[in-house]
Amino acid sequence: MTQDEFNEAILTVTAGPAWDLVKRGLANDIYNAQAQALDVKSWDEVCELRGFAKGLAFMMNIRDNTLRAKAQGSSLMAVEDANV
Protein backbone atom coordinates (compact mmCIF):
# COMPACT_ATOMS: atom_id res chain seq x y z
CA MET A 1 0.00 0.00 0.00
CA THR A 2 1.29 3.44 -0.91
CA GLN A 3 0.78 6.65 1.05
CA ASP A 4 -1.60 7.87 -1.66
CA GLU A 5 -3.69 4.70 -1.39
CA PHE A 6 -3.82 5.10 2.38
CA ASN A 7 -4.83 8.77 2.10
CA GLU A 8 -7.57 7.96 -0.40
CA ALA A 9 -8.91 5.20 1.84
CA ILE A 10 -9.10 7.63 4.76
CA LEU A 11 -10.89 10.22 2.62
CA THR A 12 -13.36 7.62 1.36
CA VAL A 13 -14.19 6.32 4.83
CA THR A 14 -14.52 9.81 6.33
CA ALA A 15 -16.82 11.29 3.69
CA GLY A 16 -20.49 12.05 4.17
CA PRO A 17 -23.00 12.67 6.94
CA ALA A 18 -22.21 9.44 8.80
CA TRP A 19 -18.68 10.74 9.48
CA ASP A 20 -20.15 13.95 10.91
CA LEU A 21 -22.11 11.82 13.37
CA VAL A 22 -18.96 9.88 14.31
CA LYS A 23 -17.10 13.17 14.86
CA ARG A 24 -19.82 14.39 17.22
CA GLY A 25 -19.57 11.14 19.16
CA LEU A 26 -15.79 11.47 19.37
CA ALA A 27 -16.13 15.04 20.61
CA ASN A 28 -18.51 13.82 23.34
CA ASP A 29 -16.05 11.09 24.31
CA ILE A 30 -13.24 13.67 24.55
CA TYR A 31 -15.38 15.82 26.81
CA ASN A 32 -16.19 12.81 29.01
CA ALA A 33 -12.52 11.80 29.28
CA GLN A 34 -11.59 15.34 30.30
CA ALA A 35 -14.38 15.41 32.88
CA GLN A 36 -13.29 12.04 34.29
CA ALA A 37 -9.77 13.39 34.73
CA LEU A 38 -11.13 15.72 37.43
CA ASP A 39 -12.14 12.77 39.61
CA VAL A 40 -9.22 10.37 39.31
CA LYS A 41 -6.96 9.54 42.21
CA SER A 42 -3.55 9.55 40.54
CA TRP A 43 -1.50 11.54 38.06
CA ASP A 44 -1.02 8.37 35.99
CA GLU A 45 -4.78 8.18 35.46
CA VAL A 46 -4.85 11.85 34.43
CA CYS A 47 -2.10 11.16 31.89
CA GLU A 48 -3.89 8.07 30.61
CA LEU A 49 -7.14 9.98 30.07
CA ARG A 50 -5.26 12.83 28.42
CA GLY A 51 -3.63 10.39 26.01
CA PHE A 52 -6.98 8.76 25.30
CA ALA A 53 -8.57 12.15 24.57
CA LYS A 54 -5.64 13.09 22.34
CA GLY A 55 -6.05 9.85 20.36
CA LEU A 56 -9.76 10.56 19.94
CA ALA A 57 -8.95 14.09 18.74
CA PHE A 58 -6.50 12.65 16.22
CA MET A 59 -9.23 10.39 14.85
CA MET A 60 -11.80 13.19 14.87
CA ASN A 61 -9.48 15.35 12.74
CA ILE A 62 -8.05 12.62 10.53
CA ARG A 63 -9.92 13.77 7.41
CA ASP A 64 -8.82 17.42 7.69
CA ASN A 65 -5.27 16.41 8.55
CA THR A 66 -5.15 14.00 5.61
CA LEU A 67 -6.33 16.73 3.23
CA ARG A 68 -3.70 19.10 4.66
CA ALA A 69 -0.97 16.46 4.35
CA LYS A 70 -1.92 15.77 0.73
CA ALA A 71 -1.80 19.48 -0.07
CA GLN A 72 1.64 19.75 1.55
CA GLY A 73 2.90 16.56 -0.07
CA SER A 74 3.70 15.02 3.30
CA SER A 75 2.46 12.11 5.38
CA LEU A 76 -0.35 12.28 7.88
CA MET A 77 2.05 11.87 10.79
CA ALA A 78 3.89 15.03 9.73
CA VAL A 79 0.76 17.12 10.31
CA GLU A 80 0.11 18.14 13.91
CA ASP A 81 -3.09 16.83 15.44
CA ALA A 82 -5.55 18.94 17.40
CA ASN A 83 -4.71 20.20 20.83
CA VAL A 84 -6.71 18.61 23.62
PyMOL Python script that loads the backbone (N, CA, C, O; Angstrom):
from pymol import cmd

cmd.read_pdbstr("""\
ATOM      1  N   MET A   1       0.846  -1.168   0.000  1.00  0.00           N
ATOM      2  CA  MET A   1       0.000   0.000   0.000  1.00  0.00           C
ATOM      3  C   MET A   1       0.896   1.236   0.000  1.00  0.00           C
ATOM      4  O   MET A   1       1.872   1.318   0.745  1.00  0.00           O
ATOM      5  N   THR A   2       0.544   2.180  -0.842  1.00  0.00           N
ATOM      6  CA  THR A   2       1.287   3.439  -0.905  1.00  0.00           C
ATOM      7  C   THR A   2       0.631   4.474   0.006  1.00  0.00           C
ATOM      8  O   THR A   2      -0.491   4.285   0.476  1.00  0.00           O
ATOM      9  N   GLN A   3       1.347   5.568   0.245  1.00  0.00           N
ATOM     10  CA  GLN A   3       0.783   6.650   1.054  1.00  0.00           C
ATOM     11  C   GLN A   3      -0.460   7.227   0.383  1.00  0.00           C
ATOM     12  O   GLN A   3      -1.435   7.551   1.060  1.00  0.00           O
ATOM     13  N   ASP A   4      -0.433   7.358  -0.939  1.00  0.00           N
ATOM     14  CA  ASP A   4      -1.598   7.873  -1.656  1.00  0.00           C
ATOM     15  C   ASP A   4      -2.807   6.954  -1.506  1.00  0.00           C
ATOM     16  O   ASP A   4      -3.929   7.428  -1.331  1.00  0.00           O
ATOM     17  N   GLU A   5      -2.583   5.647  -1.573  1.00  0.00           N
ATOM     18  CA  GLU A   5      -3.688   4.696  -1.390  1.00  0.00           C
ATOM     19  C   GLU A   5      -4.267   4.813   0.021  1.00  0.00           C
ATOM     20  O   GLU A   5      -5.483   4.782   0.214  1.00  0.00           O
ATOM     21  N   PHE A   6      -3.379   4.948   0.993  1.00  0.00           N
ATOM     22  CA  PHE A   6      -3.824   5.096   2.376  1.00  0.00           C
ATOM     23  C   PHE A   6      -4.625   6.385   2.556  1.00  0.00           C
ATOM     24  O   PHE A   6      -5.689   6.375   3.176  1.00  0.00           O
ATOM     25  N   ASN A   7      -4.117   7.488   2.017  1.00  0.00           N
ATOM     26  CA  ASN A   7      -4.833   8.767   2.100  1.00  0.00           C
ATOM     27  C   ASN A   7      -6.207   8.679   1.457  1.00  0.00           C
ATOM     28  O   ASN A   7      -7.190   9.150   2.028  1.00  0.00           O
ATOM     29  N   GLU A   8      -6.285   8.089   0.288  1.00  0.00           N
ATOM     30  CA  GLU A   8      -7.574   7.962  -0.400  1.00  0.00           C
ATOM     31  C   GLU A   8      -8.547   7.091   0.383  1.00  0.00           C
ATOM     32  O   GLU A   8      -9.746   7.370   0.409  1.00  0.00           O
ATOM     33  N   ALA A   9      -8.047   6.045   1.016  1.00  0.00           N
ATOM     34  CA  ALA A   9      -8.909   5.196   1.841  1.00  0.00           C
ATOM     35  C   ALA A   9      -9.474   5.987   3.017  1.00  0.00           C
ATOM     36  O   ALA A   9     -10.657   5.868   3.339  1.00  0.00           O
ATOM     37  N   ILE A  10      -8.633   6.791   3.656  1.00  0.00           N
ATOM     38  CA  ILE A  10      -9.103   7.634   4.762  1.00  0.00           C
ATOM     39  C   ILE A  10     -10.175   8.597   4.274  1.00  0.00           C
ATOM     40  O   ILE A  10     -11.211   8.758   4.919  1.00  0.00           O
ATOM     41  N   LEU A  11      -9.929   9.239   3.133  1.00  0.00           N
ATOM     42  CA  LEU A  11     -10.890  10.218   2.616  1.00  0.00           C
ATOM     43  C   LEU A  11     -12.202   9.556   2.214  1.00  0.00           C
ATOM     44  O   LEU A  11     -13.266  10.159   2.358  1.00  0.00           O
ATOM     45  N   THR A  12     -12.143   8.343   1.720  1.00  0.00           N
ATOM     46  CA  THR A  12     -13.359   7.615   1.359  1.00  0.00           C
ATOM     47  C   THR A  12     -14.176   7.266   2.593  1.00  0.00           C
ATOM     48  O   THR A  12     -15.390   7.464   2.619  1.00  0.00           O
ATOM     49  N   VAL A  13     -13.510   6.750   3.607  1.00  0.00           N
ATOM     50  CA  VAL A  13     -14.189   6.319   4.826  1.00  0.00           C
ATOM     51  C   VAL A  13     -14.751   7.508   5.609  1.00  0.00           C
ATOM     52  O   VAL A  13     -15.768   7.367   6.289  1.00  0.00           O
ATOM     53  N   THR A  14     -14.118   8.654   5.526  1.00  0.00           N
ATOM     54  CA  THR A  14     -14.519   9.806   6.334  1.00  0.00           C
ATOM     55  C   THR A  14     -15.384  10.809   5.572  1.00  0.00           C
ATOM     56  O   THR A  14     -15.513  11.958   5.994  1.00  0.00           O
ATOM     57  N   ALA A  15     -15.965  10.395   4.478  1.00  0.00           N
ATOM     58  CA  ALA A  15     -16.820  11.288   3.693  1.00  0.00           C
ATOM     59  C   ALA A  15     -18.287  11.084   4.081  1.00  0.00           C
ATOM     60  O   ALA A  15     -18.700   9.977   4.425  1.00  0.00           O
ATOM     61  N   GLY A  16     -19.053  12.148   4.022  1.00  0.00           N
ATOM     62  CA  GLY A  16     -20.486  12.046   4.171  1.00  0.00           C
ATOM     63  C   GLY A  16     -21.012  12.320   5.568  1.00  0.00           C
ATOM     64  O   GLY A  16     -20.248  12.530   6.510  1.00  0.00           O
ATOM     65  N   PRO A  17     -22.342  12.314   5.682  1.00  0.00           N
ATOM     66  CA  PRO A  17     -23.000  12.667   6.944  1.00  0.00           C
ATOM     67  C   PRO A  17     -22.747  11.665   8.069  1.00  0.00           C
ATOM     68  O   PRO A  17     -22.789  12.042   9.240  1.00  0.00           O
ATOM     69  N   ALA A  18     -22.489  10.415   7.747  1.00  0.00           N
ATOM     70  CA  ALA A  18     -22.209   9.437   8.799  1.00  0.00           C
ATOM     71  C   ALA A  18     -20.929   9.823   9.543  1.00  0.00           C
ATOM     72  O   ALA A  18     -20.847   9.655  10.760  1.00  0.00           O
ATOM     73  N   TRP A  19     -19.932  10.337   8.825  1.00  0.00           N
ATOM     74  CA  TRP A  19     -18.682  10.744   9.477  1.00  0.00           C
ATOM     75  C   TRP A  19     -18.928  11.918  10.415  1.00  0.00           C
ATOM     76  O   TRP A  19     -18.311  12.005  11.476  1.00  0.00           O
ATOM     77  N   ASP A  20     -19.832  12.830  10.027  1.00  0.00           N
ATOM     78  CA  ASP A  20     -20.154  13.953  10.905  1.00  0.00           C
ATOM     79  C   ASP A  20     -20.741  13.456  12.222  1.00  0.00           C
ATOM     80  O   ASP A  20     -20.456  14.019  13.279  1.00  0.00           O
ATOM     81  N   LEU A  21     -21.549  12.418  12.167  1.00  0.00           N
ATOM     82  CA  LEU A  21     -22.115  11.817  13.374  1.00  0.00           C
ATOM     83  C   LEU A  21     -21.015  11.181  14.228  1.00  0.00           C
ATOM     84  O   LEU A  21     -21.011  11.330  15.450  1.00  0.00           O
ATOM     85  N   VAL A  22     -20.091  10.480  13.590  1.00  0.00           N
ATOM     86  CA  VAL A  22     -18.965   9.881  14.306  1.00  0.00           C
ATOM     87  C   VAL A  22     -18.136  10.974  14.980  1.00  0.00           C
ATOM     88  O   VAL A  22     -17.733  10.816  16.132  1.00  0.00           O
ATOM     89  N   LYS A  23     -17.879  12.074  14.283  1.00  0.00           N
ATOM     90  CA  LYS A  23     -17.096  13.171  14.858  1.00  0.00           C
ATOM     91  C   LYS A  23     -17.781  13.754  16.094  1.00  0.00           C
ATOM     92  O   LYS A  23     -17.116  14.081  17.077  1.00  0.00           O
ATOM     93  N   ARG A  24     -19.101  13.882  16.046  1.00  0.00           N
ATOM     94  CA  ARG A  24     -19.823  14.388  17.223  1.00  0.00           C
ATOM     95  C   ARG A  24     -19.686  13.425  18.393  1.00  0.00           C
ATOM     96  O   ARG A  24     -19.515  13.847  19.537  1.00  0.00           O
ATOM     97  N   GLY A  25     -19.761  12.130  18.101  1.00  0.00           N
ATOM     98  CA  GLY A  25     -19.573  11.143  19.155  1.00  0.00           C
ATOM     99  C   GLY A  25     -18.179  11.187  19.741  1.00  0.00           C
ATOM    100  O   GLY A  25     -18.009  11.080  20.955  1.00  0.00           O
ATOM    101  N   LEU A  26     -17.175  11.345  18.887  1.00  0.00           N
ATOM    102  CA  LEU A  26     -15.794  11.466  19.368  1.00  0.00           C
ATOM    103  C   LEU A  26     -15.605  12.707  20.230  1.00  0.00           C
ATOM    104  O   LEU A  26     -14.913  12.662  21.247  1.00  0.00           O
ATOM    105  N   ALA A  27     -16.220  13.813  19.822  1.00  0.00           N
ATOM    106  CA  ALA A  27     -16.133  15.043  20.614  1.00  0.00           C
ATOM    107  C   ALA A  27     -16.761  14.829  21.989  1.00  0.00           C
ATOM    108  O   ALA A  27     -16.221  15.302  22.989  1.00  0.00           O
ATOM    109  N   ASN A  28     -17.884  14.129  22.057  1.00  0.00           N
ATOM    110  CA  ASN A  28     -18.512  13.825  23.344  1.00  0.00           C
ATOM    111  C   ASN A  28     -17.603  12.949  24.198  1.00  0.00           C
ATOM    112  O   ASN A  28     -17.484  13.163  25.405  1.00  0.00           O
ATOM    113  N   ASP A  29     -16.963  11.966  23.574  1.00  0.00           N
ATOM    114  CA  ASP A  29     -16.051  11.089  24.309  1.00  0.00           C
ATOM    115  C   ASP A  29     -14.840  11.861  24.846  1.00  0.00           C
ATOM    116  O   ASP A  29     -14.363  11.579  25.945  1.00  0.00           O
ATOM    117  N   ILE A  30     -14.346  12.825  24.080  1.00  0.00           N
ATOM    118  CA  ILE A  30     -13.241  13.667  24.546  1.00  0.00           C
ATOM    119  C   ILE A  30     -13.682  14.464  25.767  1.00  0.00           C
ATOM    120  O   ILE A  30     -12.963  14.534  26.764  1.00  0.00           O
ATOM    121  N   TYR A  31     -14.850  15.056  25.685  1.00  0.00           N
ATOM    122  CA  TYR A  31     -15.378  15.819  26.813  1.00  0.00           C
ATOM    123  C   TYR A  31     -15.499  14.930  28.051  1.00  0.00           C
ATOM    124  O   TYR A  31     -15.119  15.335  29.149  1.00  0.00           O
ATOM    125  N   ASN A  32     -16.026  13.724  27.872  1.00  0.00           N
ATOM    126  CA  ASN A  32     -16.186  12.811  29.008  1.00  0.00           C
ATOM    127  C   ASN A  32     -14.843  12.404  29.605  1.00  0.00           C
ATOM    128  O   ASN A  32     -14.716  12.316  30.827  1.00  0.00           O
ATOM    129  N   ALA A  33     -13.848  12.158  28.774  1.00  0.00           N
ATOM    130  CA  ALA A  33     -12.519  11.799  29.276  1.00  0.00           C
ATOM    131  C   ALA A  33     -11.926  12.958  30.075  1.00  0.00           C
ATOM    132  O   ALA A  33     -11.311  12.745  31.120  1.00  0.00           O
ATOM    133  N   GLN A  34     -12.110  14.176  29.586  1.00  0.00           N
ATOM    134  CA  GLN A  34     -11.587  15.337  30.296  1.00  0.00           C
ATOM    135  C   GLN A  34     -12.317  15.528  31.629  1.00  0.00           C
ATOM    136  O   GLN A  34     -11.701  15.889  32.632  1.00  0.00           O
ATOM    137  N   ALA A  35     -13.618  15.286  31.634  1.00  0.00           N
ATOM    138  CA  ALA A  35     -14.382  15.410  32.880  1.00  0.00           C
ATOM    139  C   ALA A  35     -13.963  14.333  33.879  1.00  0.00           C
ATOM    140  O   ALA A  35     -13.859  14.610  35.074  1.00  0.00           O
ATOM    141  N   GLN A  36     -13.723  13.123  33.411  1.00  0.00           N
ATOM    142  CA  GLN A  36     -13.289  12.037  34.290  1.00  0.00           C
ATOM    143  C   GLN A  36     -11.944  12.349  34.930  1.00  0.00           C
ATOM    144  O   GLN A  36     -11.679  11.938  36.060  1.00  0.00           O
ATOM    145  N   ALA A  37     -11.106  13.065  34.219  1.00  0.00           N
ATOM    146  CA  ALA A  37      -9.774  13.391  34.734  1.00  0.00           C
ATOM    147  C   ALA A  37      -9.852  14.226  36.008  1.00  0.00           C
ATOM    148  O   ALA A  37      -8.902  14.254  36.790  1.00  0.00           O
ATOM    149  N   LEU A  38     -10.972  14.902  36.220  1.00  0.00           N
ATOM    150  CA  LEU A  38     -11.128  15.719  37.427  1.00  0.00           C
ATOM    151  C   LEU A  38     -11.356  14.872  38.673  1.00  0.00           C
ATOM    152  O   LEU A  38     -11.152  15.342  39.792  1.00  0.00           O
ATOM    153  N   ASP A  39     -11.782  13.612  38.481  1.00  0.00           N
ATOM    154  CA  ASP A  39     -12.144  12.767  39.610  1.00  0.00           C
ATOM    155  C   ASP A  39     -11.181  11.623  39.884  1.00  0.00           C
ATOM    156  O   ASP A  39     -11.410  10.845  40.811  1.00  0.00           O
ATOM    157  N   VAL A  40     -10.127  11.497  39.119  1.00  0.00           N
ATOM    158  CA  VAL A  40      -9.216  10.365  39.310  1.00  0.00           C
ATOM    159  C   VAL A  40      -8.320  10.588  40.522  1.00  0.00           C
ATOM    160  O   VAL A  40      -8.173  11.704  41.020  1.00  0.00           O
ATOM    161  N   LYS A  41      -7.734   9.498  40.973  1.00  0.00           N
ATOM    162  CA  LYS A  41      -6.957   9.544  42.208  1.00  0.00           C
ATOM    163  C   LYS A  41      -5.451   9.644  41.991  1.00  0.00           C
ATOM    164  O   LYS A  41      -4.705   9.844  42.949  1.00  0.00           O
ATOM    165  N   SER A  42      -4.995   9.508  40.750  1.00  0.00           N
ATOM    166  CA  SER A  42      -3.547   9.548  40.538  1.00  0.00           C
ATOM    167  C   SER A  42      -3.207  10.325  39.267  1.00  0.00           C
ATOM    168  O   SER A  42      -4.028  10.463  38.361  1.00  0.00           O
ATOM    169  N   TRP A  43      -1.983  10.821  39.231  1.00  0.00           N
ATOM    170  CA  TRP A  43      -1.495  11.540  38.059  1.00  0.00           C
ATOM    171  C   TRP A  43      -1.414  10.603  36.856  1.00  0.00           C
ATOM    172  O   TRP A  43      -1.652  11.028  35.725  1.00  0.00           O
ATOM    173  N   ASP A  44      -1.082   9.336  37.085  1.00  0.00           N
ATOM    174  CA  ASP A  44      -1.021   8.366  35.994  1.00  0.00           C
ATOM    175  C   ASP A  44      -2.368   8.250  35.286  1.00  0.00           C
ATOM    176  O   ASP A  44      -2.428   8.154  34.061  1.00  0.00           O
ATOM    177  N   GLU A  45      -3.442   8.260  36.061  1.00  0.00           N
ATOM    178  CA  GLU A  45      -4.783   8.184  35.461  1.00  0.00           C
ATOM    179  C   GLU A  45      -5.099   9.445  34.664  1.00  0.00           C
ATOM    180  O   GLU A  45      -5.726   9.374  33.607  1.00  0.00           O
ATOM    181  N   VAL A  46      -4.669  10.588  35.165  1.00  0.00           N
ATOM    182  CA  VAL A  46      -4.850  11.851  34.427  1.00  0.00           C
ATOM    183  C   VAL A  46      -4.126  11.753  33.087  1.00  0.00           C
ATOM    184  O   VAL A  46      -4.683  12.100  32.046  1.00  0.00           O
ATOM    185  N   CYS A  47      -2.893  11.284  33.122  1.00  0.00           N
ATOM    186  CA  CYS A  47      -2.097  11.164  31.893  1.00  0.00           C
ATOM    187  C   CYS A  47      -2.723  10.165  30.927  1.00  0.00           C
ATOM    188  O   CYS A  47      -2.737  10.391  29.717  1.00  0.00           O
ATOM    189  N   GLU A  48      -3.236   9.069  31.458  1.00  0.00           N
ATOM    190  CA  GLU A  48      -3.888   8.072  30.607  1.00  0.00           C
ATOM    191  C   GLU A  48      -5.127   8.663  29.919  1.00  0.00           C
ATOM    192  O   GLU A  48      -5.319   8.471  28.718  1.00  0.00           O
ATOM    193  N   LEU A  49      -5.950   9.364  30.662  1.00  0.00           N
ATOM    194  CA  LEU A  49      -7.142   9.981  30.075  1.00  0.00           C
ATOM    195  C   LEU A  49      -6.771  11.069  29.073  1.00  0.00           C
ATOM    196  O   LEU A  49      -7.441  11.234  28.053  1.00  0.00           O
ATOM    197  N   ARG A  50      -5.713  11.803  29.361  1.00  0.00           N
ATOM    198  CA  ARG A  50      -5.260  12.833  28.416  1.00  0.00           C
ATOM    199  C   ARG A  50      -4.814  12.189  27.102  1.00  0.00           C
ATOM    200  O   ARG A  50      -5.151  12.672  26.020  1.00  0.00           O
ATOM    201  N   GLY A  51      -4.060  11.105  27.206  1.00  0.00           N
ATOM    202  CA  GLY A  51      -3.628  10.391  26.007  1.00  0.00           C
ATOM    203  C   GLY A  51      -4.801   9.823  25.229  1.00  0.00           C
ATOM    204  O   GLY A  51      -4.817   9.862  23.999  1.00  0.00           O
ATOM    205  N   PHE A  52      -5.781   9.296  25.946  1.00  0.00           N
ATOM    206  CA  PHE A  52      -6.976   8.761  25.300  1.00  0.00           C
ATOM    207  C   PHE A  52      -7.707   9.874  24.548  1.00  0.00           C
ATOM    208  O   PHE A  52      -8.096   9.697  23.394  1.00  0.00           O
ATOM    209  N   ALA A  53      -7.890  11.019  25.205  1.00  0.00           N
ATOM    210  CA  ALA A  53      -8.566  12.151  24.570  1.00  0.00           C
ATOM    211  C   ALA A  53      -7.782  12.635  23.354  1.00  0.00           C
ATOM    212  O   ALA A  53      -8.370  12.996  22.334  1.00  0.00           O
ATOM    213  N   LYS A  54      -6.469  12.643  23.461  1.00  0.00           N
ATOM    214  CA  LYS A  54      -5.638  13.088  22.340  1.00  0.00           C
ATOM    215  C   LYS A  54      -5.775  12.135  21.149  1.00  0.00           C
ATOM    216  O   LYS A  54      -5.820  12.576  20.001  1.00  0.00           O
ATOM    217  N   GLY A  55      -5.841  10.835  21.423  1.00  0.00           N
ATOM    218  CA  GLY A  55      -6.054   9.854  20.356  1.00  0.00           C
ATOM    219  C   GLY A  55      -7.412  10.032  19.691  1.00  0.00           C
ATOM    220  O   GLY A  55      -7.531   9.923  18.470  1.00  0.00           O
ATOM    221  N   LEU A  56      -8.429  10.304  20.494  1.00  0.00           N
ATOM    222  CA  LEU A  56      -9.758  10.556  19.936  1.00  0.00           C
ATOM    223  C   LEU A  56      -9.753  11.813  19.067  1.00  0.00           C
ATOM    224  O   LEU A  56     -10.377  11.843  18.006  1.00  0.00           O
ATOM    225  N   ALA A  57      -9.047  12.849  19.523  1.00  0.00           N
ATOM    226  CA  ALA A  57      -8.954  14.086  18.741  1.00  0.00           C
ATOM    227  C   ALA A  57      -8.238  13.833  17.419  1.00  0.00           C
ATOM    228  O   ALA A  57      -8.619  14.386  16.387  1.00  0.00           O
ATOM    229  N   PHE A  58      -7.203  12.999  17.451  1.00  0.00           N
ATOM    230  CA  PHE A  58      -6.500  12.649  16.218  1.00  0.00           C
ATOM    231  C   PHE A  58      -7.473  12.008  15.229  1.00  0.00           C
ATOM    232  O   PHE A  58      -7.498  12.357  14.049  1.00  0.00           O
ATOM    233  N   MET A  59      -8.271  11.067  15.729  1.00  0.00           N
ATOM    234  CA  MET A  59      -9.234  10.390  14.847  1.00  0.00           C
ATOM    235  C   MET A  59     -10.309  11.367  14.362  1.00  0.00           C
ATOM    236  O   MET A  59     -10.714  11.321  13.201  1.00  0.00           O
ATOM    237  N   MET A  60     -10.761  12.231  15.235  1.00  0.00           N
ATOM    238  CA  MET A  60     -11.801  13.188  14.866  1.00  0.00           C
ATOM    239  C   MET A  60     -11.323  14.110  13.740  1.00  0.00           C
ATOM    240  O   MET A  60     -12.119  14.531  12.901  1.00  0.00           O
ATOM    241  N   ASN A  61     -10.040  14.418  13.723  1.00  0.00           N
ATOM    242  CA  ASN A  61      -9.482  15.350  12.740  1.00  0.00           C
ATOM    243  C   ASN A  61      -8.734  14.665  11.603  1.00  0.00           C
ATOM    244  O   ASN A  61      -8.049  15.330  10.826  1.00  0.00           O
ATOM    245  N   ILE A  62      -8.854  13.358  11.497  1.00  0.00           N
ATOM    246  CA  ILE A  62      -8.046  12.621  10.527  1.00  0.00           C
ATOM    247  C   ILE A  62      -8.347  13.039   9.085  1.00  0.00           C
ATOM    248  O   ILE A  62      -7.438  13.077   8.255  1.00  0.00           O
ATOM    249  N   ARG A  63      -9.593  13.350   8.780  1.00  0.00           N
ATOM    250  CA  ARG A  63      -9.923  13.774   7.409  1.00  0.00           C
ATOM    251  C   ARG A  63      -9.239  15.100   7.069  1.00  0.00           C
ATOM    252  O   ARG A  63      -8.570  15.220   6.043  1.00  0.00           O
ATOM    253  N   ASP A  64      -9.418  16.101   7.951  1.00  0.00           N
ATOM    254  CA  ASP A  64      -8.822  17.417   7.694  1.00  0.00           C
ATOM    255  C   ASP A  64      -7.299  17.335   7.641  1.00  0.00           C
ATOM    256  O   ASP A  64      -6.665  17.972   6.800  1.00  0.00           O
ATOM    257  N   ASN A  65      -6.720  16.550   8.541  1.00  0.00           N
ATOM    258  CA  ASN A  65      -5.265  16.408   8.550  1.00  0.00           C
ATOM    259  C   ASN A  65      -4.758  15.676   7.315  1.00  0.00           C
ATOM    260  O   ASN A  65      -3.678  15.983   6.809  1.00  0.00           O
ATOM    261  N   THR A  66      -5.529  14.713   6.830  1.00  0.00           N
ATOM    262  CA  THR A  66      -5.146  14.004   5.609  1.00  0.00           C
ATOM    263  C   THR A  66      -5.196  14.945   4.404  1.00  0.00           C
ATOM    264  O   THR A  66      -4.301  14.928   3.559  1.00  0.00           O
ATOM    265  N   LEU A  67      -6.236  15.756   4.330  1.00  0.00           N
ATOM    266  CA  LEU A  67      -6.330  16.731   3.230  1.00  0.00           C
ATOM    267  C   LEU A  67      -5.167  17.718   3.288  1.00  0.00           C
ATOM    268  O   LEU A  67      -4.593  18.066   2.256  1.00  0.00           O
ATOM    269  N   ARG A  68      -4.820  18.169   4.494  1.00  0.00           N
ATOM    270  CA  ARG A  68      -3.703  19.101   4.658  1.00  0.00           C
ATOM    271  C   ARG A  68      -2.383  18.428   4.271  1.00  0.00           C
ATOM    272  O   ARG A  68      -1.542  19.041   3.612  1.00  0.00           O
ATOM    273  N   ALA A  69      -2.203  17.183   4.677  1.00  0.00           N
ATOM    274  CA  ALA A  69      -0.973  16.456   4.350  1.00  0.00           C
ATOM    275  C   ALA A  69      -0.841  16.266   2.843  1.00  0.00           C
ATOM    276  O   ALA A  69       0.245  16.426   2.286  1.00  0.00           O
ATOM    277  N   LYS A  70      -1.953  15.922   2.180  1.00  0.00           N
ATOM    278  CA  LYS A  70      -1.920  15.765   0.726  1.00  0.00           C
ATOM    279  C   LYS A  70      -1.531  17.068   0.046  1.00  0.00           C
ATOM    280  O   LYS A  70      -0.736  17.070  -0.893  1.00  0.00           O
ATOM    281  N   ALA A  71      -2.097  18.183   0.524  1.00  0.00           N
ATOM    282  CA  ALA A  71      -1.796  19.483  -0.071  1.00  0.00           C
ATOM    283  C   ALA A  71      -0.333  19.862   0.127  1.00  0.00           C
ATOM    284  O   ALA A  71       0.262  20.529  -0.719  1.00  0.00           O
ATOM    285  N   GLN A  72       0.242  19.433   1.250  1.00  0.00           N
ATOM    286  CA  GLN A  72       1.640  19.749   1.550  1.00  0.00           C
ATOM    287  C   GLN A  72       2.597  18.715   0.979  1.00  0.00           C
ATOM    288  O   GLN A  72       3.813  18.906   1.006  1.00  0.00           O
ATOM    289  N   GLY A  73       2.050  17.618   0.462  1.00  0.00           N
ATOM    290  CA  GLY A  73       2.899  16.564  -0.071  1.00  0.00           C
ATOM    291  C   GLY A  73       3.649  15.801   1.006  1.00  0.00           C
ATOM    292  O   GLY A  73       4.744  15.292   0.767  1.00  0.00           O
ATOM    293  N   SER A  74       3.054  15.721   2.204  1.00  0.00           N
ATOM    294  CA  SER A  74       3.705  15.017   3.304  1.00  0.00           C
ATOM    295  C   SER A  74       2.803  13.892   3.806  1.00  0.00           C
ATOM    296  O   SER A  74       1.710  13.677   3.282  1.00  0.00           O
ATOM    297  N   SER A  75       3.269  13.188   4.813  1.00  0.00           N
ATOM    298  CA  SER A  75       2.463  12.111   5.380  1.00  0.00           C
ATOM    299  C   SER A  75       1.574  12.654   6.489  1.00  0.00           C
ATOM    300  O   SER A  75       1.801  13.747   7.008  1.00  0.00           O
ATOM    301  N   LEU A  76       0.581  11.889   6.836  1.00  0.00           N
ATOM    302  CA  LEU A  76      -0.354  12.281   7.880  1.00  0.00           C
ATOM    303  C   LEU A  76       0.353  12.525   9.205  1.00  0.00           C
ATOM    304  O   LEU A  76      -0.016  13.443   9.937  1.00  0.00           O
ATOM    305  N   MET A  77       1.346  11.733   9.523  1.00  0.00           N
ATOM    306  CA  MET A  77       2.046  11.871  10.794  1.00  0.00           C
ATOM    307  C   MET A  77       2.891  13.142  10.850  1.00  0.00           C
ATOM    308  O   MET A  77       3.332  13.534  11.931  1.00  0.00           O
ATOM    309  N   ALA A  78       3.122  13.781   9.730  1.00  0.00           N
ATOM    310  CA  ALA A  78       3.888  15.025   9.726  1.00  0.00           C
ATOM    311  C   ALA A  78       3.016  16.227  10.063  1.00  0.00           C
ATOM    312  O   ALA A  78       3.529  17.304  10.366  1.00  0.00           O
ATOM    313  N   VAL A  79       1.692  16.046  10.011  1.00  0.00           N
ATOM    314  CA  VAL A  79       0.760  17.121  10.306  1.00  0.00           C
ATOM    315  C   VAL A  79       0.381  17.031  11.780  1.00  0.00           C
ATOM    316  O   VAL A  79       0.030  15.955  12.264  1.00  0.00           O
ATOM    317  N   GLU A  80       0.448  18.137  12.487  1.00  0.00           N
ATOM    318  CA  GLU A  80       0.113  18.136  13.915  1.00  0.00           C
ATOM    319  C   GLU A  80      -1.362  17.888  14.098  1.00  0.00           C
ATOM    320  O   GLU A  80      -2.191  18.403  13.348  1.00  0.00           O
ATOM    321  N   ASP A  81      -1.692  17.074  15.130  1.00  0.00           N
ATOM    322  CA  ASP A  81      -3.089  16.832  15.439  1.00  0.00           C
ATOM    323  C   ASP A  81      -3.622  17.942  16.342  1.00  0.00           C
ATOM    324  O   ASP A  81      -2.880  18.826  16.769  1.00  0.00           O
ATOM    325  N   ALA A  82      -4.903  17.879  16.620  1.00  0.00           N
ATOM    326  CA  ALA A  82      -5.550  18.937  17.400  1.00  0.00           C
ATOM    327  C   ALA A  82      -5.065  18.935  18.836  1.00  0.00           C
ATOM    328  O   ALA A  82      -4.743  17.887  19.396  1.00  0.00           O
ATOM    329  N   ASN A  83      -5.019  20.100  19.415  1.00  0.00           N
ATOM    330  CA  ASN A  83      -4.713  20.200  20.835  1.00  0.00           C
ATOM    331  C   ASN A  83      -5.908  19.747  21.639  1.00  0.00           C
ATOM    332  O   ASN A  83      -7.056  19.996  21.269  1.00  0.00           O
ATOM    333  N   VAL A  84      -5.630  19.082  22.738  1.00  0.00           N
ATOM    334  CA  VAL A  84      -6.713  18.606  23.617  1.00  0.00           C
ATOM    335  C   VAL A  84      -6.568  19.266  24.954  1.00  0.00           C
ATOM    336  O   VAL A  84      -7.368  19.018  25.856  1.00  0.00           O
TER     337      VAL A  84
END
""", "prot")
cmd.dss("prot")
cmd.show_as("cartoon", "prot")
cmd.util.cbc("prot")
cmd.orient("prot")
